[in-house]
Structure formats: C-alpha cells, structure tokens
C-alpha cells in the first residue's frame, strides 16, 4: 500500500550549505541581498564599485547563515551600465555569478506594483533560487571575451558620431529657417562655406555666432568619422580583416554592415568554427566581381538547366500549360 506525503508549501528545497546573493546596481550605491534559501534575506548597502565592501557583506552573510568559509556562493545581477567587470571580478573570487537580461525578468502586468531597490533585490534573489532549482525563469547573458568586448567599440562610436553629425546639421537648418534661409546645399558639405559667406550677413550677430560654433562642432565630428573610416579601410587593405572583406562582397551588405555582422572572435583566423571558409560555411557566396565571371557562371548553369528540361519533357504527362489533359 502506497501513501502520498504532502510537502508543506513553505518548505524550501534549495541546495544545502550554499549562499545565494543578488546585486541591485545603482549609480551611487548597490543593494546586496543574500540568503541560504532557508533563512530570511540579509540586506546590505554598499557604495557603488566598492569591491572590499562586497567581500565583507558576503562574509557577514556566511556567518549569519552559519555556512562554512568555503561554502559556494551563487550570485546574479541585471545586465546594464556596469558591463562585465563585476562579473569577472566575482568569478575571480570563486563566486558562481550569472548576468541576466533585465527584459526577461517576470513582472505582474495586471496591477501597479511598487518598485524599490529592496524589492528588486528580493525579487532577483527569489528568482536566483528558482534558477538553481532547475526552473527556467530568465535569460542568461553570455560573457564576451575582453577582446570581443573591446572590438565592439569602433562601430558603436561610429554610430554615435553619425547621429551626432545628423543632429548638428538639423540644428543648423532649424536656426536658419528662423530667418527664412533654406540652403539648397548640404550643410557642412563642400559648398557650405561659399553659401554661408553669401548669406551669413542676413542673420543677426548672436545667432550667427551660434551657427558658426555649431558648424565648428559639425566639422570636428566629420573629421573624426573620416579618420575612423580611413583606419578601417587600412585594415582591409592590409588583410587584417579577411572575413569583413568576404562579407562585404555579398549583395545588399556594404563595408559598414560587414564590420557589424562579422563575428569578431574568429576574425583573425579567417575560418568558421567548423573549419570551412566563412561565410561559405553558411552557404553564402559572393557575387561575381567581373562580367566575365558572371558569364562563366551562367554558362556553367546551362547544362544542368537543359538536362532538367529534357527530363521533364520526357516524363509521363508532361506538356505545356494549355495542353489538354488525357482522360
């Protein structure tokens, strides 16, 4: 005879002898929340970036939970402005840390909810316990290598500079419209100095000074963009980025898009993880670069096309669309 034993709802099934910690990271202070899964959480406030205080808080939490000094510590925090330095430091200290995607954290959308650092820290801690029990409660962000993380900076800076350049141009155009001046040349372009020399006197002196300062900032941004793009072209010419050069040959992808799409972790080797040439490993092939290559490609495709047509015409029931269907 078998019996079913009811498990109390408040009983916790967390792994014994381990400490769980969540970090709610702020600009000036951090909220550290720690528990072993059986006792109530301990909460500590530390100054942002104070790693010595974090170590002290983990030690205090161990003592409160009566854990051994060598007890495993699990921790988590939301991906954000602090990046990966905290994760790498925690791993160096022997902490099993994960960085979670903040958009994957569950929230109750049916009612208004209070939001404080304390409540957010408790929520992260509860979800960390569920995560280590085997539940899928959030998305974990994978750590990039320091080299890959640094390689991202170039195209991100170029994107910001491009936005800044557009902002300066729009600002100058808006200031000119205040006096019904609508330049038919590109602001900051090759013909801009001559146009401004002819029409600058139509603007009041204070506004004229503002436009000239805005034009100087625009010129600086354009100079920085040109310098960064020239540096990229030199890398391609020297063969330092073979994958970018291959990807730039694909249709609808230019050099700028290739720099963003290429996996920088394999850029030095020139091959995919499977060993095949990238991007051919994914079935991508560059377009013919010359008219002769294009004609050769079409000529090589004709025999296969003719063979398929001959097989189709010889098959039973083959015919044109207007042929009568045999009964």
N, C-alpha and C positions, 0 to 999 in steps of 0.2 A: 504494500500500500504506500503510495507516494503522497507526500504533503507539500504544499506550497507555502513557503515562508515569505511573508510580506516584509519588504525593506522600508524602513522609515524614510519619509520624504526628506528629512533634514540631514540624513546620514550622508557624509561626503565620501566619495570613492577616489579621491586624489591619491597619487603615489606617496607612500610614507617617506618621511625623512628628507624632503626636498623643499626648497624655498621658491616661491613664485613672486615676482616683482614686476610692477608696471611703472612706466615713466610717463608722466604728463608734462611735456616740454613746453615751457613758455619763454618769452623773450628775456625776462629778468629773473624768474625763479622756476624751479622744477618741483613737481609733486611726485614723491616716491611712495608707492603703496605696496606693501609686502605682506605675505601670509604663507603658511604652510598648507592651506586648504582645509584646516580643522578649526583654527582659531580665527577670531575676527582680525581684519586687516590693521596693520600698523601704518600710520601715515607720517611722512616727514617732508619738510620744506627745505630745499637747498637752493643756493644761488646757482643760476644757470652756468653750466660749464665747470662747476666745482667737482672734479672727479674724486678728490680726497673726501669730501662730504658724502658722496655717493657710496664710497667704500665703507665709511663709518656707519651709514644707515643700514647697509646690508649686514654688517657685523652686529649691530643692535637688534635687527630683526631675527637673526640667527639665535641670539641669546634669548630673546623673548619667546621664540618657538621651541627653545631647548633642543636645537639642532647641533650636530657636530660641526666643528670648524670646516671640515672638508665636505660638508653636505653640498650637493649640486644645487646651483641657483639657475632658475629659468627667468627670463625677463622679456619684455616687449615694449615697443613704443611705436607711435604712428610716424610714417614717412612724412618728412616736412623739411623745413629750412635748415635743420641741423645736419642733414645729409647722413653720411656714413661714418663719420669719425667716431661717434659714440658707440656705434655697433662694433667697430674694430677694436676700440679700447675695451669694451666689455668682453669680447672674445679673448683678448689677451689676458684678461683677469680670470679666465676659466668659466665665464658665465655663458650659458646657452641662451643667446639672445636672438630674437626674430624682429624684423621690421615689417609692419603690416600696412596695407593700403587703407587709408582712412575712409575711402568711399565704400569699402566692403564691410564696415562695422555696422551691425544691425541697429536700427533705431525704431522706436514706436512712432509711426507716422499718423496714427489715428487721433492723437491728442497732443496738446502742447506739453512740453517736458522741460524741466529745469536743467540748466547746463552750467556746471561749475567744474573747476579743476578737480575737486574732491570726488564729485560724482563720475566724472570722466575717468579718473584713476581707478575707482572701484569697478567701473564697467569694464575697463581693459583687463583688470585682474581677474574678474569673473570669466571673461572670455578666454583668457590665457589658461585658466584651469580647465575649461571645457576643451580647449585645443589639445592639451596634453592628455585628456581622456580619450581622444580619438575622434572628436566631433570636427566637422568642417564648418567653422564659424566665420572665417575671414580669408582674405587673400594675402599670402606672404610675398613680400617683395624680395627678389633675389639680388644679392650684393654684386655689384660690378667690381672688376679689379681697379686698383688705383689708376692704372694706365688708361683703361677704357673710360673711367670717370673723367679723367683729365682731357681725353681726346674729344669729349662732347662739347668742351667749352668753345671751340672755334666756331662751329656753325650756330651755336646758341648766341654767341656775341654778334655774329653777322646778322642774325635775325633781329636782334635788338637794335643794332645800328641801322638796319633797313627801316624799321618802324620809326626810329628817331629822325631819319632823313625825311621820311614822308611827313612826319609831324611838323618839322621846320618849314617845309615847302607849303603845307596847308596854312600854317600860321602866317607866313609872309603874304600869301594870296588873300587871306582874310583881312589883313591890315590894309592892303592896297584897295580892296573893294570899299573900304570906308570912305574913300575919296574917288570912287568910280574909276579906278585904274584896274584894268583887266589885261594883264600881259598875255600875249599870244606866243610867248616863248617859254621854254622850260625854266622854271625858277631855279637859279643856281647852275644852270647849264652854260653852254659855250656862248650863247647870245645874250645871256642875262646881264653882264656888265655894261654892254652897249645900250641895252634897253633902259637900265636903271640910270645911266648917265643922262639920257634924254628926258626921263620922266621924274627923276628924283626931286627936282625943284618944285614939283606940283604938290609935294607932301609937306606938312608942317615940320619944323625942325626937330621937335621932340619925337614925333612918330618916325621921322626919317632916321634918327639915331637908333631907335628900337629896331627898325627893319635892317639897318646895317649890322647891328650886333647879331640879329637873328641870322643874317646872311653869313656872318663870320662863323657862327656855330655850325651852320649847314656845310660850309666849306670844310671845316675840320672833320665832320662826320664823313663826308665823301672822301676825304683824303685817307682816313682810317680804313674805310671799306676797300678802296683801291689797293692799299698796302696789304691787307689780309688776302684779297683775291689774287694779288700777284704772288704772294707766298705760296698759295695753293697751286697756282699754275707751275711754279718752280718745282714743287714736289712731284707733280705729274710728269713734268718734262724729265726729271732725274730718275723716274721709275721707282720712286719710293712708295707709291700707292697704286700697285697694279690692279687691284680689284676695283678701285674707283675708275680707272681708265677703261676696264672692261664694261662696267655697268653704264658708263656714260655713252657707250655705243648703242644701247638699247633704244628702241623707239619711245618717244614721249618722256624720256628721262635725260636731263642735261647734267652738266658737271655739278651744279649746286645740289640737285636732288641726289646724285650719286654719293656725295660726301655724307649725306644724312642716312642713306639706306644701307651703305656698306657696313657689315659687322666689323668694327674696328679691331676686335680681338684677333681676327685672322688676317689682318691687312699685311702683316709682314711676310707671311708665308706664301700668299698668292694661291692658296688652295682651300677647299672646303673641308670640314671635319671628316667627310667620307673619303677624302683623297683626290676627288675629281676636281678639275679646274672650275673655279667659280666665275661666273654664275651658271656655267653649263651643267653643273651638278644638279641644278633645279630645273633643267630643261629649257633654260633661256639661251638664246643665241643672238649675237649681234647682227645688225642688218649689214648687207653688203656695202662696202665703202666705195666701190667704183662701179661704173656702168658695166665694165667687162665682167666683174664678179657677179653682178645681178643677172646678166645674160647667161653666164655659165650655170647659175643656179636654176634658171628657168629651163635651160636645155636639159639639165640632168633630171628634171622632173617630168619631161615629156614622155619618155618611155614608160614610166610607171602609169602615167595617166592614160596612154594609149592602150596598155595592157589591160587596165581595169575596164575601159570602154569595150574592148573586144570580148572580154569575159562576160560583160553584161549583155552584149548583143547576142551572144551565143547561148545565153541561159534560157530555159523554157519560159514562155510567156512574156519575153522581152519585147518591147516595142515603144513607139512614141506615145505621147500622152493622148493623141487623138485616134490611135488605132482602136478598132473595135475589139471588144473582149470576147474571146471564144466562149461558146456556151459550155 
